[in-house]
Amino acid sequence: MIETERNKRKTDRAWNTLYQRLDEEGLLSGRPASPFRSPAWKRGVAAAAVALLCLLISVTYLNRSGQDTDPNLLTRQNSETATTLVTTLEDGSVVYLAGNTSLKFPEHFSSDRREVSLQGNALFDVAGNHKRPFIIETEDTRIEVLGTAFNVKSNDSSPFELSVQRGEVKVTLKKDGQDIHVKAGETVTLLSRRLQLSMTPDPALFDRYTKRIKFKDEKLGNILRVINLQNPDIRLETTPELWNRTLTVTFSNDTPEAMAELICLALDLKKTRQDNMILLFN
């Protein structure tokens, strides 16, 4: 009996925390507090952080070329410090923007390349397309994505650094054309104007961007795709007519079950689970 009461108190605290987050995000306007449609969330609200399955880039300079003032470029900016803002580009590439970070990109990529400019720190999951390479411009370097997973740092207080989690990346110095290919498990650092290669000292650096993620006016289909990239064991799906529904929501170390509940509460949806798939529907 004592154990039952203790579990009930834990469940109540978990619900109150989740409800408060929804209220802070403005997702409960006009809706009374009510129990979840399914008890599945109770099994996973306090689970560990999700694993990182995409590429990481951190750059503290924006390309100073004419792109800065190009009216055809779109800008995504995250002014928060403790939350990663997630956005999906036209080609399906996913960008995770850390605090005080902005990304400039065209609404439609050109036919021969996909080029963006980054200021701050970001995590990229680049959609593969060998005919249209993905290019990231920084002040000192030009980065061509040959694989899918890497971390880049460039700021005033430390030298440029790029670490590859998986795949392969080509880095070129703009000043003299010096270039180097960096593979999984390797790090390149710019020291004395030379690119120097070494083994990556801390593989955990790829994990910090997915602990607390926010979507702002993002399509439901894109949100579910990001969740599935991070959690391959349980997939969230929805019906075609709901794919373009937009949502602003924040997830903090949540399980797929808990994220599904948040989405259902925000969009007034139902859900059902079959094996390792959770379907969201009207």
C-alpha positions in Angstrom: 0.0 0.0 0.0 2.8 2.3 0.9 4.6 1.6 -2.5 1.3 2.2 -4.4 0.9 5.6 -2.8 4.5 6.5 -3.5 4.1 5.6 -7.2 0.9 7.6 -7.3 2.8 10.7 -6.0 5.6 10.2 -8.5 3.0 10.0 -11.3 1.2 13.2 -10.1 4.6 15.1 -10.0 5.4 13.9 -13.5 2.0 15.1 -14.8 2.3 18.5 -13.1 5.8 19.0 -14.6 4.6 18.1 -18.0 1.5 20.3 -17.7 3.6 23.2 -16.6 5.8 22.9 -19.7 2.8 22.8 -22.0 1.4 25.9 -20.2 4.8 27.7 -20.6 4.9 26.9 -24.3 1.3 28.3 -24.7 0.0 25.0 -25.8 -2.9 24.8 -23.3 -4.8 27.9 -24.1 -8.4 27.4 -23.4 -8.1 23.7 -22.5 -8.7 22.3 -19.1 -6.2 20.1 -17.4 -7.1 16.4 -18.1 -5.5 13.0 -17.9 -3.7 11.6 -20.9 -5.7 9.5 -23.3 -3.2 6.7 -22.8 -1.1 5.6 -19.8 1.9 4.9 -22.0 3.7 8.1 -21.1 4.0 7.0 -17.4 6.5 4.4 -18.4 9.0 6.8 -19.9 8.7 10.4 -18.6 11.9 10.1 -16.6 14.0 8.0 -19.1 17.6 8.9 -20.1 18.5 11.4 -22.9 18.1 10.3 -26.5 21.2 9.3 -28.5 22.6 11.5 -31.2 22.2 10.3 -34.7 23.0 13.3 -36.8 25.8 15.7 -37.6 27.1 18.6 -35.5 28.5 21.9 -36.5 29.6 24.8 -34.4 30.7 28.1 -36.1 30.9 31.5 -34.5 31.3 33.5 -37.7 28.9 34.3 -40.5 30.1 34.4 -44.1 31.0 38.0 -44.8 30.3 37.7 -48.5 27.3 39.4 -50.2 25.0 36.7 -48.9 24.8 38.6 -45.6 22.5 41.2 -47.2 20.8 39.0 -49.9 17.1 39.6 -49.5 16.4 36.2 -50.9 18.0 34.4 -47.9 16.0 33.3 -45.0 17.3 33.5 -41.4 16.6 31.2 -38.5 17.8 32.5 -35.2 17.9 31.0 -31.7 18.2 33.7 -29.0 17.8 31.3 -26.1 20.8 29.8 -24.4 19.5 26.6 -22.8 17.5 25.2 -25.7 18.4 24.0 -29.2 16.1 25.2 -32.0 15.4 22.6 -34.7 14.5 23.5 -38.3 14.2 21.5 -41.5 15.5 22.8 -44.8 13.9 22.4 -48.2 16.0 19.4 -49.1 15.1 17.5 -45.9 18.4 18.4 -44.0 17.8 19.0 -40.3 19.6 21.8 -38.5 19.8 22.1 -34.7 20.7 25.7 -33.7 22.3 26.1 -30.2 21.8 29.3 -28.2 22.8 32.6 -29.7 23.1 31.1 -33.1 21.7 32.1 -36.6 21.6 30.3 -39.9 21.2 31.9 -43.3 19.9 29.8 -46.2 17.9 30.2 -49.4 14.3 29.2 -49.6 15.2 27.1 -52.6 18.7 25.6 -53.1 20.3 25.9 -56.6 20.4 23.0 -58.9 24.1 22.2 -58.4 24.7 22.9 -54.7 23.2 23.5 -51.3 24.9 26.4 -49.5 24.3 27.9 -46.1 26.1 30.4 -43.7 26.2 29.8 -40.0 26.9 32.0 -37.0 27.2 30.2 -33.7 26.9 26.5 -32.9 24.7 24.0 -34.8 24.1 20.3 -35.4 23.3 19.3 -39.0 21.7 16.1 -40.3 22.4 16.5 -44.1 20.3 14.8 -46.6 22.4 12.8 -49.1 22.7 14.1 -52.6 26.0 13.6 -54.5 24.8 15.8 -57.4 24.2 18.8 -55.1 27.0 19.0 -52.4 26.1 20.6 -49.1 28.4 23.6 -48.3 28.8 25.5 -45.0 30.5 28.8 -45.2 32.5 30.3 -42.2 34.8 33.3 -42.1 38.0 31.3 -42.4 36.8 28.0 -44.0 34.6 26.3 -46.5 33.2 23.0 -45.4 31.9 20.4 -47.9 29.8 17.6 -46.5 31.0 14.3 -47.9 29.5 12.2 -45.1 26.8 13.1 -42.5 28.1 13.6 -39.0 30.6 16.2 -37.8 31.2 19.0 -35.2 32.7 22.4 -36.1 33.9 25.1 -33.7 35.1 28.5 -34.7 35.2 31.5 -32.3 37.3 34.4 -31.0 38.6 32.5 -27.9 39.7 29.2 -29.5 41.1 28.0 -32.8 38.9 26.5 -35.6 38.1 22.9 -34.9 36.1 20.2 -36.7 35.4 16.7 -35.4 33.7 14.0 -37.5 31.4 11.5 -35.9 30.6 9.5 -39.0 31.2 9.8 -42.7 33.8 12.2 -44.1 34.1 16.0 -44.4 36.4 18.2 -46.6 37.7 21.5 -45.0 39.3 24.2 -47.1 41.0 27.3 -45.9 39.8 30.3 -47.9 43.0 32.3 -47.5 45.4 29.9 -49.3 43.3 27.0 -50.5 44.8 24.5 -48.1 42.4 21.5 -47.7 42.1 18.3 -45.7 39.7 15.3 -45.6 38.5 14.4 -42.1 37.0 11.0 -41.3 35.0 9.5 -38.5 36.9 9.6 -35.2 39.2 12.4 -36.4 39.5 16.1 -35.5 41.2 18.9 -37.5 42.4 22.0 -35.8 43.6 25.3 -37.3 46.9 26.2 -35.6 49.4 28.8 -36.9 47.3 28.9 -40.1 47.8 25.2 -40.7 45.2 22.4 -40.6 46.4 19.7 -38.2 44.8 16.3 -37.9 44.4 14.3 -34.6 42.0 11.7 -33.0 38.8 13.1 -31.5 39.4 13.5 -27.7 35.8 13.5 -26.6 33.1 11.7 -28.6 30.5 12.9 -26.1 30.6 16.4 -27.7 28.0 15.3 -30.2 25.4 14.6 -27.5 24.8 18.0 -25.9 22.6 19.5 -28.6 19.7 17.0 -28.3 19.0 17.2 -24.6 16.5 20.0 -24.8 15.2 20.8 -28.3 12.5 23.3 -29.5 10.5 23.4 -32.7 9.0 26.7 -33.7 6.1 26.8 -36.2 7.5 23.5 -37.6 5.5 21.0 -39.6 4.4 17.9 -37.7 5.9 15.7 -40.4 9.3 17.3 -39.9 9.0 17.1 -36.1 8.3 13.3 -36.2 11.2 12.8 -38.6 13.6 14.4 -36.2 12.2 12.4 -33.3 12.6 9.2 -35.3 16.2 10.1 -36.2 17.0 10.3 -32.5 15.0 7.2 -31.5 15.2 4.4 -34.1 13.7 1.8 -31.8 10.2 3.4 -31.6 8.9 5.3 -34.5 6.2 8.1 -34.5 4.0 8.3 -37.5 0.9 10.3 -38.6 -1.7 10.3 -41.3 -1.0 12.3 -44.5 -3.6 15.0 -43.8 -1.8 15.9 -40.5 1.7 16.2 -42.0 1.6 19.9 -42.6 0.0 20.9 -39.2 2.4 23.3 -37.5 3.5 23.2 -33.9 5.7 25.0 -31.4 6.9 22.7 -28.7 9.9 21.9 -26.5 11.2 18.4 -25.6 13.6 17.9 -22.7 15.1 14.4 -22.5 11.7 12.9 -23.3 11.0 9.4 -24.5 9.1 8.9 -27.8 6.0 8.0 -25.7 6.2 11.2 -23.7 6.8 13.3 -26.9 3.8 11.6 -28.6 1.6 12.7 -25.6 2.9 16.3 -25.8 2.0 16.5 -29.4 -1.4 14.9 -28.9 -2.2 17.4 -26.2 -1.0 20.4 -28.2 -2.9 19.4 -31.4 -5.8 17.6 -29.8 -4.9 14.3 -31.5 -5.3 10.7 -30.5 -2.7 7.9 -30.7 -2.4 4.2 -30.8 0.6 1.9 -30.5 1.3 -1.2 -32.6 4.6 -2.9 -31.7 7.3 -0.3 -32.1 5.2 2.3 -34.0 3.0 5.0 -32.4 0.4 6.5 -34.8 -1.0 10.0 -34.2 -4.4 10.7 -35.8 -7.5 12.8 -35.5 
